[in-house]
Amino acid sequence: MNIKVNDNFRNIKETYLFSEIASRVRAYKEAHPDKDLIRLGIGDVTLPLAPVVVKAMQDASAEMGVKETFRGYPPESGHEFLKQAVSDKYDSIGVSLDLSEIFISDGAKSDIGNLVDILGENEIIIPDPVYPVYVDSNLMNGNKITIIPGSKENGFLPMPDSIKEQKSAVIYICSPNNPTGAAYDKQQLTKWVEYANRTGSLIIYDSAYEAFIVDDLPRSIYEIEGAKECAIEVCSFSKFAGFTGVRCGWTIVPAALAAQDGTSLNKMWFRRQATKFNGVSYPVQRAAEAALSPEGMVQCMENIAYYRKNASMLAEVFDSKGIFYTGGRNSPYIWLECPDHMGSWEFFDKLLNEVQIVGTPGEGFGKAGEGYFRITAFGTHENTEEACRRLMDLL
């Protein structure tokens, strides 16, 4: 063929991090079929959907089989009933949103990757270590990226003073963070919002893990004064309601957000979604609405408490061994320093080969992750308890 391809794809790694992990684990399993693996690598949930969510999905599916209640294409930005439920959730933390600022999607990952569609040639600032989609989606678009490193010294929470050249940029922030589990407090987030407004920057804020927060920390960037003038927020039902296999999320694009020439980002995002996205299915949106109902919140938070217990068990192991880590309290992830100055992949192989535990090498999330390792609390209690026993013997 004589077609051309997007050369920017040559700038991303040929193998996605979790594909590489799966390949190594598959090879080990083939060589050692008798070994019992405990998978604490990929951040996928293990508990089933809440009963009220399942009932809502069943009822909505039944509606689709009746002529009078059948529905076709959903509204581009989501059904009003779900947008209202999302708005009510924000109301509960003192944040007021217009329904036109809420966009329902098939998940946070999609929206984070797609937001580059409405943005032009901008400086990109991304804290490291980082969820790969932030970096890869920008590399695919040919954008220049400036990395600001997280470290043991700053608690893996880099601040605006680590940016050498203070200028307008698109800034990615995830709190609680994936992979480090670290979370910004109100004072720290205020400094980021002030920086963004002072420099004319845009913050893309990923709050996918806000349901795990137990301390007095912001659950939304819009709890910070001035954030509606500088921030887009992306959130998801994947971890809160266990929708990793169902797919639903939302993005908030405030009406006040405007580009340098006055163009409304809200209207641009609506146009982008109307062109490239046909919306989330009606049964899934009804299920999501049920997850945000009072009964749904109780049932979903019971699952969150289950994962928090797993994180607590793992944290106790690393505390007892004197190993530095972040996360494990306001997050389902524990980000630990590899013992004995081991490299990330070296520690991955040690865990896999000696105690059959699968985790995620930190360097897969960026250079600042070298020498660190992510373990997830999304396993079962039984597997987590066994993993803790094996780790106690190994470390």
TORKOL-4160 file (C-alpha; in steps of 0.2 Angstrom, whole numbers, padded with zeros to 4 digits, m for minus):
395
<pt num="1" X="0000" Y="0000" Z="0000"/>
<pt num="2" X="0005" Y="0018" Z="m0003"/>
<pt num="3" X="m0004" Y="0025" Z="0012"/>
<pt num="4" X="0005" Y="0034" Z="0026"/>
<pt num="5" X="0003" Y="0031" Z="0045"/>
<pt num="6" X="0004" Y="0042" Z="0060"/>
<pt num="7" X="0023" Y="0042" Z="0063"/>
<pt num="8" X="0020" Y="0048" Z="0081"/>
<pt num="9" X="0016" Y="0030" Z="0085"/>
<pt num="10" X="0034" Y="0026" Z="0083"/>
<pt num="11" X="0037" Y="0037" Z="0099"/>
<pt num="12" X="0028" Y="0025" Z="0110"/>
<pt num="13" X="0034" Y="0008" Z="0117"/>
<pt num="14" X="0029" Y="m0006" Z="0105"/>
<pt num="15" X="0022" Y="m0016" Z="0120"/>
<pt num="16" X="0010" Y="m0010" Z="0132"/>
<pt num="17" X="0016" Y="m0012" Z="0150"/>
<pt num="18" X="0002" Y="m0024" Z="0156"/>
<pt num="19" X="0004" Y="m0034" Z="0139"/>
<pt num="20" X="0022" Y="m0037" Z="0144"/>
<pt num="21" X="0018" Y="m0043" Z="0161"/>
<pt num="22" X="0005" Y="m0055" Z="0154"/>
<pt num="23" X="0017" Y="m0062" Z="0142"/>
<pt num="24" X="0030" Y="m0065" Z="0156"/>
<pt num="25" X="0017" Y="m0073" Z="0167"/>
<pt num="26" X="0010" Y="m0084" Z="0153"/>
<pt num="27" X="0028" Y="m0090" Z="0150"/>
<pt num="28" X="0031" Y="m0094" Z="0168"/>
<pt num="29" X="0014" Y="m0103" Z="0170"/>
<pt num="30" X="0018" Y="m0114" Z="0155"/>
<pt num="31" X="0034" Y="m0119" Z="0162"/>
<pt num="32" X="0027" Y="m0121" Z="0180"/>
<pt num="33" X="0009" Y="m0127" Z="0178"/>
<pt num="34" X="0009" Y="m0134" Z="0196"/>
<pt num="35" X="0012" Y="m0117" Z="0204"/>
<pt num="36" X="m0002" Y="m0107" Z="0212"/>
<pt num="37" X="0000" Y="m0089" Z="0206"/>
<pt num="38" X="m0007" Y="m0074" Z="0216"/>
<pt num="39" X="m0011" Y="m0059" Z="0204"/>
<pt num="40" X="m0009" Y="m0042" Z="0212"/>
<pt num="41" X="m0003" Y="m0033" Z="0196"/>
<pt num="42" X="m0017" Y="m0026" Z="0185"/>
<pt num="43" X="m0029" Y="m0015" Z="0195"/>
<pt num="44" X="m0045" Y="m0025" Z="0190"/>
<pt num="45" X="m0059" Y="m0028" Z="0203"/>
<pt num="46" X="m0063" Y="m0045" Z="0209"/>
<pt num="47" X="m0080" Y="m0043" Z="0218"/>
<pt num="48" X="m0096" Y="m0044" Z="0208"/>
<pt num="49" X="m0108" Y="m0030" Z="0205"/>
<pt num="50" X="m0119" Y="m0023" Z="0219"/>
<pt num="51" X="m0136" Y="m0031" Z="0219"/>
<pt num="52" X="m0145" Y="m0015" Z="0216"/>
<pt num="53" X="m0134" Y="m0012" Z="0201"/>
<pt num="54" X="m0138" Y="m0029" Z="0194"/>
<pt num="55" X="m0157" Y="m0027" Z="0196"/>
<pt num="56" X="m0156" Y="m0010" Z="0188"/>
<pt num="57" X="m0147" Y="m0017" Z="0173"/>
<pt num="58" X="m0159" Y="m0032" Z="0172"/>
<pt num="59" X="m0174" Y="m0021" Z="0172"/>
<pt num="60" X="m0167" Y="m0009" Z="0159"/>
<pt num="61" X="m0163" Y="m0024" Z="0148"/>
<pt num="62" X="m0181" Y="m0030" Z="0150"/>
<pt num="63" X="m0187" Y="m0012" Z="0145"/>
<pt num="64" X="m0177" Y="m0014" Z="0129"/>
<pt num="65" X="m0187" Y="m0029" Z="0124"/>
<pt num="66" X="m0204" Y="m0020" Z="0125"/>
<pt num="67" X="m0210" Y="m0009" Z="0111"/>
<pt num="68" X="m0216" Y="0005" Z="0122"/>
<pt num="69" X="m0200" Y="0006" Z="0132"/>
<pt num="70" X="m0187" Y="0002" Z="0119"/>
<pt num="71" X="m0174" Y="0015" Z="0117"/>
<pt num="72" X="m0162" Y="0018" Z="0102"/>
<pt num="73" X="m0147" Y="0030" Z="0102"/>
<pt num="74" X="m0144" Y="0038" Z="0119"/>
<pt num="75" X="m0141" Y="0057" Z="0120"/>
<pt num="76" X="m0123" Y="0061" Z="0115"/>
<pt num="77" X="m0118" Y="0067" Z="0132"/>
<pt num="78" X="m0128" Y="0054" Z="0142"/>
<pt num="79" X="m0146" Y="0052" Z="0148"/>
<pt num="80" X="m0152" Y="0066" Z="0160"/>
<pt num="81" X="m0156" Y="0054" Z="0174"/>
<pt num="82" X="m0138" Y="0048" Z="0175"/>
<pt num="83" X="m0131" Y="0066" Z="0173"/>
<pt num="84" X="m0143" Y="0071" Z="0187"/>
<pt num="85" X="m0136" Y="0057" Z="0198"/>
<pt num="86" X="m0119" Y="0063" Z="0195"/>
<pt num="87" X="m0123" Y="0081" Z="0199"/>
<pt num="88" X="m0131" Y="0075" Z="0215"/>
<pt num="89" X="m0115" Y="0066" Z="0220"/>
<pt num="90" X="m0105" Y="0083" Z="0217"/>
<pt num="91" X="m0119" Y="0092" Z="0227"/>
<pt num="92" X="m0115" Y="0081" Z="0242"/>
<pt num="93" X="m0097" Y="0088" Z="0243"/>
<pt num="94" X="m0103" Y="0106" Z="0240"/>
<pt num="95" X="m0099" Y="0107" Z="0221"/>
<pt num="96" X="m0113" Y="0113" Z="0210"/>
<pt num="97" X="m0113" Y="0108" Z="0192"/>
<pt num="98" X="m0125" Y="0112" Z="0177"/>
<pt num="99" X="m0130" Y="0096" Z="0168"/>
<pt num="100" X="m0123" Y="0103" Z="0152"/>
<pt num="101" X="m0106" Y="0102" Z="0160"/>
<pt num="102" X="m0107" Y="0083" Z="0163"/>
<pt num="103" X="m0103" Y="0071" Z="0149"/>
<pt num="104" X="m0106" Y="0052" Z="0151"/>
<pt num="105" X="m0094" Y="0040" Z="0143"/>
<pt num="106" X="m0088" Y="0022" Z="0143"/>
<pt num="107" X="m0074" Y="0026" Z="0155"/>
<pt num="108" X="m0060" Y="0037" Z="0161"/>
<pt num="109" X="m0047" Y="0030" Z="0151"/>
<pt num="110" X="m0056" Y="0033" Z="0135"/>
<pt num="111" X="m0059" Y="0051" Z="0139"/>
<pt num="112" X="m0042" Y="0055" Z="0145"/>
<pt num="113" X="m0035" Y="0048" Z="0129"/>
<pt num="114" X="m0048" Y="0057" Z="0118"/>
<pt num="115" X="m0046" Y="0074" Z="0126"/>
<pt num="116" X="m0031" Y="0078" Z="0116"/>
<pt num="117" X="m0043" Y="0079" Z="0101"/>
<pt num="118" X="m0049" Y="0096" Z="0106"/>
<pt num="119" X="m0032" Y="0103" Z="0111"/>
<pt num="120" X="m0020" Y="0110" Z="0100"/>
<pt num="121" X="m0001" Y="0112" Z="0101"/>
<pt num="122" X="0002" Y="0114" Z="0119"/>
<pt num="123" X="0016" Y="0111" Z="0132"/>
<pt num="124" X="0011" Y="0095" Z="0141"/>
<pt num="125" X="0017" Y="0093" Z="0160"/>
<pt num="126" X="0015" Y="0076" Z="0167"/>
<pt num="127" X="0020" Y="0070" Z="0185"/>
<pt num="128" X="0031" Y="0054" Z="0184"/>
<pt num="129" X="0027" Y="0040" Z="0188"/>
<pt num="130" X="0011" Y="0040" Z="0179"/>
<pt num="131" X="m0003" Y="0030" Z="0172"/>
<pt num="132" X="0003" Y="0026" Z="0154"/>
<pt num="133" X="m0012" Y="0033" Z="0144"/>
<pt num="134" X="m0007" Y="0051" Z="0149"/>
<pt num="135" X="0010" Y="0050" Z="0141"/>
<pt num="136" X="0005" Y="0038" Z="0126"/>
<pt num="137" X="m0010" Y="0048" Z="0120"/>
<pt num="138" X="0000" Y="0064" Z="0119"/>
<pt num="139" X="0015" Y="0055" Z="0111"/>
<pt num="140" X="0002" Y="0048" Z="0098"/>
<pt num="141" X="m0003" Y="0066" Z="0095"/>
<pt num="142" X="0015" Y="0072" Z="0093"/>
<pt num="143" X="0015" Y="0083" Z="0108"/>
<pt num="144" X="0030" Y="0088" Z="0118"/>
<pt num="145" X="0030" Y="0082" Z="0136"/>
<pt num="146" X="0039" Y="0089" Z="0151"/>
<pt num="147" X="0040" Y="0076" Z="0165"/>
<pt num="148" X="0041" Y="0082" Z="0183"/>
<pt num="149" X="0047" Y="0068" Z="0194"/>
<pt num="150" X="0039" Y="0061" Z="0210"/>
<pt num="151" X="0051" Y="0054" Z="0223"/>
<pt num="152" X="0053" Y="0047" Z="0240"/>
<pt num="153" X="0058" Y="0065" Z="0246"/>
<pt num="154" X="0042" Y="0073" Z="0239"/>
<pt num="155" X="0030" Y="0059" Z="0244"/>
<pt num="156" X="0027" Y="0056" Z="0225"/>
<pt num="157" X="0017" Y="0072" Z="0225"/>
<pt num="158" X="0027" Y="0084" Z="0214"/>
<pt num="159" X="0022" Y="0102" Z="0216"/>
<pt num="160" X="0022" Y="0117" Z="0204"/>
<pt num="161" X="0038" Y="0123" Z="0210"/>
<pt num="162" X="0047" Y="0108" Z="0202"/>
<pt num="163" X="0042" Y="0116" Z="0185"/>
<pt num="164" X="0058" Y="0125" Z="0179"/>
<pt num="165" X="0049" Y="0136" Z="0166"/>
<pt num="166" X="0033" Y="0143" Z="0172"/>
<pt num="167" X="0022" Y="0145" Z="0157"/>
<pt num="168" X="0005" Y="0139" Z="0150"/>
<pt num="169" X="0003" Y="0120" Z="0148"/>
<pt num="170" X="m0009" Y="0106" Z="0149"/>
<pt num="171" X="m0006" Y="0098" Z="0166"/>
<pt num="172" X="m0011" Y="0080" Z="0171"/>
<pt num="173" X="m0015" Y="0076" Z="0189"/>
<pt num="174" X="m0021" Y="0060" Z="0196"/>
<pt num="175" X="m0026" Y="0060" Z="0215"/>
<pt num="176" X="m0027" Y="0048" Z="0223"/>
<pt num="177" X="m0013" Y="0043" Z="0211"/>
<pt num="178" X="m0011" Y="0028" Z="0200"/>
<pt num="179" X="0002" Y="0020" Z="0203"/>
<pt num="180" X="0008" Y="0028" Z="0219"/>
<pt num="181" X="m0007" Y="0029" Z="0229"/>
<pt num="182" X="m0002" Y="0046" Z="0235"/>
<pt num="183" X="m0015" Y="0059" Z="0237"/>
<pt num="184" X="m0014" Y="0078" Z="0237"/>
<pt num="185" X="m0022" Y="0088" Z="0251"/>
<pt num="186" X="m0032" Y="0104" Z="0249"/>
<pt num="187" X="m0017" Y="0115" Z="0252"/>
<pt num="188" X="m0007" Y="0106" Z="0238"/>
<pt num="189" X="m0021" Y="0106" Z="0226"/>
<pt num="190" X="m0024" Y="0124" Z="0229"/>
<pt num="191" X="m0006" Y="0128" Z="0224"/>
<pt num="192" X="m0009" Y="0118" Z="0207"/>
<pt num="193" X="m0025" Y="0128" Z="0204"/>
<pt num="194" X="m0017" Y="0144" Z="0208"/>
<pt num="195" X="m0003" Y="0140" Z="0196"/>
<pt num="196" X="m0014" Y="0135" Z="0182"/>
<pt num="197" X="m0024" Y="0151" Z="0183"/>
<pt num="198" X="m0009" Y="0162" Z="0185"/>
<pt num="199" X="m0001" Y="0154" Z="0169"/>
<pt num="200" X="m0017" Y="0151" Z="0159"/>
<pt num="201" X="m0014" Y="0132" Z="0160"/>
<pt num="202" X="m0027" Y="0118" Z="0159"/>
<pt num="203" X="m0027" Y="0104" Z="0172"/>
<pt num="204" X="m0034" Y="0087" Z="0167"/>
<pt num="205" X="m0039" Y="0080" Z="0184"/>
<pt num="206" X="m0041" Y="0061" Z="0185"/>
<pt num="207" X="m0052" Y="0057" Z="0201"/>
<pt num="208" X="m0055" Y="0039" Z="0197"/>
<pt num="209" X="m0050" Y="0033" Z="0214"/>
<pt num="210" X="m0059" Y="0046" Z="0225"/>
<pt num="211" X="m0071" Y="0033" Z="0233"/>
<pt num="212" X="m0056" Y="0026" Z="0242"/>
<pt num="213" X="m0052" Y="0042" Z="0251"/>
<pt num="214" X="m0054" Y="0041" Z="0270"/>
<pt num="215" X="m0044" Y="0056" Z="0276"/>
<pt num="216" X="m0049" Y="0074" Z="0275"/>
<pt num="217" X="m0044" Y="0076" Z="0257"/>
<pt num="218" X="m0052" Y="0083" Z="0241"/>
<pt num="219" X="m0063" Y="0071" Z="0232"/>
<pt num="220" X="m0065" Y="0083" Z="0217"/>
<pt num="221" X="m0053" Y="0097" Z="0211"/>
<pt num="222" X="m0069" Y="0108" Z="0210"/>
<pt num="223" X="m0068" Y="0109" Z="0229"/>
<pt num="224" X="m0054" Y="0121" Z="0226"/>
<pt num="225" X="m0059" Y="0139" Z="0223"/>
<pt num="226" X="m0055" Y="0144" Z="0205"/>
<pt num="227" X="m0054" Y="0126" Z="0198"/>
<pt num="228" X="m0069" Y="0128" Z="0186"/>
<pt num="229" X="m0059" Y="0141" Z="0177"/>
<pt num="230" X="m0044" Y="0130" Z="0174"/>
<pt num="231" X="m0049" Y="0111" Z="0176"/>
<pt num="232" X="m0057" Y="0097" Z="0167"/>
<pt num="233" X="m0061" Y="0082" Z="0179"/>
<pt num="234" X="m0063" Y="0064" Z="0173"/>
<pt num="235" X="m0070" Y="0050" Z="0184"/>
<pt num="236" X="m0076" Y="0032" Z="0183"/>
<pt num="237" X="m0087" Y="0019" Z="0189"/>
<pt num="238" X="m0074" Y="0006" Z="0186"/>
<pt num="239" X="m0067" Y="0005" Z="0204"/>
<pt num="240" X="m0081" Y="0013" Z="0214"/>
<pt num="241" X="m0094" Y="0002" Z="0207"/>
<pt num="242" X="m0084" Y="m0012" Z="0199"/>
<pt num="243" X="m0088" Y="m0007" Z="0181"/>
<pt num="244" X="m0071" Y="m0013" Z="0174"/>
<pt num="245" X="m0081" Y="m0025" Z="0163"/>
<pt num="246" X="m0096" Y="m0014" Z="0161"/>
<pt num="247" X="m0088" Y="0002" Z="0156"/>
<pt num="248" X="m0095" Y="0019" Z="0161"/>
<pt num="249" X="m0088" Y="0035" Z="0167"/>
<pt num="250" X="m0090" Y="0054" Z="0166"/>
<pt num="251" X="m0080" Y="0070" Z="0162"/>
<pt num="252" X="m0084" Y="0087" Z="0169"/>
<pt num="253" X="m0080" Y="0101" Z="0157"/>
<pt num="254" X="m0086" Y="0118" Z="0165"/>
<pt num="255" X="m0094" Y="0131" Z="0155"/>
<pt num="256" X="m0081" Y="0144" Z="0161"/>
<pt num="257" X="m0067" Y="0135" Z="0152"/>
<pt num="258" X="m0061" Y="0144" Z="0137"/>
<pt num="259" X="m0046" Y="0143" Z="0126"/>
<pt num="260" X="m0034" Y="0158" Z="0122"/>
<pt num="261" X="m0046" Y="0164" Z="0108"/>
<pt num="262" X="m0061" Y="0162" Z="0118"/>
<pt num="263" X="m0067" Y="0145" Z="0111"/>
<pt num="264" X="m0078" Y="0136" Z="0123"/>
<pt num="265" X="m0070" Y="0119" Z="0128"/>
<pt num="266" X="m0087" Y="0113" Z="0134"/>
<pt num="267" X="m0094" Y="0116" Z="0116"/>
<pt num="268" X="m0079" Y="0108" Z="0108"/>
<pt num="269" X="m0080" Y="0092" Z="0119"/>
<pt num="270" X="m0098" Y="0091" Z="0115"/>
<pt num="271" X="m0095" Y="0092" Z="0096"/>
<pt num="272" X="m0081" Y="0079" Z="0098"/>
<pt num="273" X="m0092" Y="0067" Z="0107"/>
<pt num="274" X="m0106" Y="0069" Z="0095"/>
<pt num="275" X="m0095" Y="0065" Z="0081"/>
<pt num="276" X="m0084" Y="0051" Z="0087"/>
<pt num="277" X="m0095" Y="0043" Z="0101"/>
<pt num="278" X="m0112" Y="0035" Z="0101"/>
<pt num="279" X="m0115" Y="0035" Z="0119"/>
<pt num="280" X="m0116" Y="0022" Z="0133"/>
<pt num="281" X="m0130" Y="0009" Z="0132"/>
<pt num="282" X="m0146" Y="0012" Z="0141"/>
<pt num="283" X="m0145" Y="m0003" Z="0153"/>
<pt num="284" X="m0127" Y="0002" Z="0158"/>
<pt num="285" X="m0133" Y="0020" Z="0162"/>
<pt num="286" X="m0147" Y="0014" Z="0172"/>
<pt num="287" X="m0135" Y="0003" Z="0181"/>
<pt num="288" X="m0123" Y="0018" Z="0184"/>
<pt num="289" X="m0138" Y="0028" Z="0191"/>
<pt num="290" X="m0142" Y="0014" Z="0203"/>
<pt num="291" X="m0124" Y="0014" Z="0209"/>
<pt num="292" X="m0126" Y="0032" Z="0214"/>
<pt num="293" X="m0142" Y="0029" Z="0223"/>
<pt num="294" X="m0142" Y="0029" Z="0242"/>
<pt num="295" X="m0144" Y="0010" Z="0242"/>
<pt num="296" X="m0131" Y="0008" Z="0228"/>
<pt num="297" X="m0119" Y="0019" Z="0237"/>
<pt num="298" X="m0120" Y="0008" Z="0253"/>
<pt num="299" X="m0118" Y="m0008" Z="0243"/>
<pt num="300" X="m0103" Y="m0001" Z="0232"/>
<pt num="301" X="m0094" Y="0006" Z="0248"/>
<pt num="302" X="m0095" Y="m0011" Z="0256"/>
<pt num="303" X="m0085" Y="m0017" Z="0241"/>
<pt num="304" X="m0073" Y="m0003" Z="0243"/>
<pt num="305" X="m0071" Y="m0007" Z="0262"/>
<pt num="306" X="m0067" Y="m0025" Z="0257"/>
<pt num="307" X="m0052" Y="m0019" Z="0246"/>
<pt num="308" X="m0047" Y="m0006" Z="0259"/>
<pt num="309" X="m0045" Y="m0021" Z="0271"/>
<pt num="310" X="m0034" Y="m0029" Z="0258"/>
<pt num="311" X="m0023" Y="m0014" Z="0257"/>
<pt num="312" X="m0022" Y="m0013" Z="0276"/>
<pt num="313" X="m0016" Y="m0031" Z="0277"/>
<pt num="314" X="m0002" Y="m0028" Z="0264"/>
<pt num="315" X="0003" Y="m0011" Z="0272"/>
<pt num="316" X="0006" Y="m0021" Z="0289"/>
<pt num="317" X="0018" Y="m0032" Z="0280"/>
<pt num="318" X="0029" Y="m0018" Z="0273"/>
<pt num="319" X="0027" Y="m0008" Z="0290"/>
<pt num="320" X="0034" Y="m0023" Z="0299"/>
<pt num="321" X="0048" Y="m0025" Z="0287"/>
<pt num="322" X="0053" Y="m0007" Z="0287"/>
<pt num="323" X="0050" Y="m0005" Z="0269"/>
<pt num="324" X="0045" Y="0013" Z="0262"/>
<pt num="325" X="0029" Y="0014" Z="0253"/>
<pt num="326" X="0015" Y="0026" Z="0248"/>
<pt num="327" X="m0003" Y="0023" Z="0246"/>
<pt num="328" X="m0013" Y="0009" Z="0255"/>
<pt num="329" X="m0024" Y="0020" Z="0264"/>
<pt num="330" X="m0033" Y="0032" Z="0253"/>
<pt num="331" X="m0030" Y="0021" Z="0238"/>
<pt num="332" X="m0031" Y="0003" Z="0233"/>
<pt num="333" X="m0013" Y="0003" Z="0227"/>
<pt num="334" X="0003" Y="0001" Z="0237"/>
<pt num="335" X="0019" Y="0009" Z="0229"/>
<pt num="336" X="0034" Y="0001" Z="0238"/>
<pt num="337" X="0053" Y="0004" Z="0237"/>
<pt num="338" X="0061" Y="m0012" Z="0231"/>
<pt num="339" X="0071" Y="m0020" Z="0244"/>
<pt num="340" X="0090" Y="m0022" Z="0243"/>
<pt num="341" X="0091" Y="m0008" Z="0229"/>
<pt num="342" X="0084" Y="m0021" Z="0217"/>
<pt num="343" X="0077" Y="m0015" Z="0200"/>
<pt num="344" X="0059" Y="m0015" Z="0197"/>
<pt num="345" X="0059" Y="m0029" Z="0184"/>
<pt num="346" X="0072" Y="m0038" Z="0195"/>
<pt num="347" X="0060" Y="m0038" Z="0210"/>
<pt num="348" X="0045" Y="m0043" Z="0198"/>
<pt num="349" X="0055" Y="m0059" Z="0193"/>
<pt num="350" X="0060" Y="m0062" Z="0211"/>
<pt num="351" X="0042" Y="m0062" Z="0217"/>
<pt num="352" X="0036" Y="m0072" Z="0202"/>
<pt num="353" X="0049" Y="m0085" Z="0203"/>
<pt num="354" X="0051" Y="m0087" Z="0222"/>
<pt num="355" X="0034" Y="m0084" Z="0229"/>
<pt num="356" X="0023" Y="m0084" Z="0214"/>
<pt num="357" X="0016" Y="m0066" Z="0216"/>
<pt num="358" X="0012" Y="m0055" Z="0201"/>
<pt num="359" X="0014" Y="m0036" Z="0204"/>
<pt num="360" X="0018" Y="m0022" Z="0192"/>
<pt num="361" X="0036" Y="m0015" Z="0190"/>
<pt num="362" X="0037" Y="0003" Z="0194"/>
<pt num="363" X="0048" Y="0008" Z="0179"/>
<pt num="364" X="0034" Y="0003" Z="0168"/>
<pt num="365" X="0025" Y="0019" Z="0174"/>
<pt num="366" X="0040" Y="0030" Z="0170"/>
<pt num="367" X="0059" Y="0034" Z="0175"/>
<pt num="368" X="0054" Y="0040" Z="0192"/>
<pt num="369" X="0047" Y="0022" Z="0195"/>
<pt num="370" X="0063" Y="0014" Z="0193"/>
<pt num="371" X="0067" Y="0004" Z="0209"/>
<pt num="372" X="0049" Y="0004" Z="0215"/>
<pt num="373" X="0034" Y="m0008" Z="0213"/>
<pt num="374" X="0015" Y="m0007" Z="0213"/>
<pt num="375" X="0004" Y="m0020" Z="0222"/>
<pt num="376" X="m0015" Y="m0019" Z="0221"/>
<pt num="377" X="m0027" Y="m0023" Z="0234"/>
<pt num="378" X="m0040" Y="m0029" Z="0221"/>
<pt num="379" X="m0038" Y="m0047" Z="0225"/>
<pt num="380" X="m0048" Y="m0058" Z="0236"/>
<pt num="381" X="m0046" Y="m0058" Z="0255"/>
<pt num="382" X="m0040" Y="m0076" Z="0254"/>
<pt num="383" X="m0027" Y="m0072" Z="0240"/>
<pt num="384" X="m0021" Y="m0056" Z="0249"/>
<pt num="385" X="m0019" Y="m0065" Z="0266"/>
<pt num="386" X="m0009" Y="m0079" Z="0257"/>
<pt num="387" X="0001" Y="m0066" Z="0248"/>
<pt num="388" X="0005" Y="m0057" Z="0264"/>
<pt num="389" X="0011" Y="m0074" Z="0272"/>
<pt num="390" X="0023" Y="m0077" Z="0257"/>
<pt num="391" X="0029" Y="m0059" Z="0257"/>
<pt num="392" X="0033" Y="m0060" Z="0276"/>
<pt num="393" X="0043" Y="m0076" Z="0273"/>
<pt num="394" X="0052" Y="m0068" Z="0258"/>
<pt num="395" X="0057" Y="m0050" Z="0263"/>
